[in-house]
Each structure stands twice: as C-alpha cells, then as structure tokens.
Amino acid sequence: MLGLHLITVTKWRTRAATDWTAYLQARAADRRTRRSGPEAATAVVNPDSGTPPGG
C-alpha cells in the first residue's frame, strides 16, 4: 500500500509497539527538573525497563 517492504513494516511495527511508560516518566522528571531545579526530580528511571535502578 505504501510501497514499504514487508520486513521494514514488520520491524517498524515491533519497535512502535514498545511500552511508552519509561519515556513518559523520564519526560515528566525532566519537566520537574526544568521547573524547579535538579532537586525536584526525585525519581531516577531506567529508560530501558521503566523502573528505578536496582528495582
């Protein structure tokens, strides 16, 4: 339909279907840091797993 190869479409779909929770948590922490300074970002999130380090 769009002229994309089947393998490309499959890989894109796999990557696009990932969990966005870690990204959203990191973005929220970044926004808190920008508003109030580094002390406002209390939670550190591992972007690969979406959990705090060691958790």
N, C-alpha and C positions, 0 to 999 in steps of 0.2 A: 504494500500500500504506500509506504513512504520511501521505498527504494533502499531499505536497510537490509543488510544480510541477516539471516536468521541467528547466527552466532552472536552478532552485535546486539541484536534485540534481546536475546536471552541473557547476555552478560549485563546489559543495562537494567533489565528488569530485576535481576538478582541484586544489583547494587542499590537500586532505587527502593527496594523493599526492606531496607535495613531499618532498625529501630532509631527513631529521631530523639529519643528521650535524653541521651547523653549530650547531644548537640544543644537541645533546648536548655538543659541545666547549665551547661558551660556558658551559654549566651546570657542567661539570667544572672549568673555570677559575675560575668563581665560587666553587665549593666550596673549591678550594685557597686562594683569597684569604681566605675567611672563616675557615679553619682556621689559617692561618699568617701572615696579613697580606698586603699588596699585593705584597711581593717574591716570594711563592710562585707567583703567576700569571705565568709566563714567556711564554706564547704568547698573542698577540692574534689573535682570529679574526674575520673579516668575516662577520656572520650571514647576509648575502645569498648569499655564494658558498662559505662553509665553508673558505676559505683565508686564510692570513695576508695582511695588506695588502701590496700590491705583488707578490703571488705568484701 
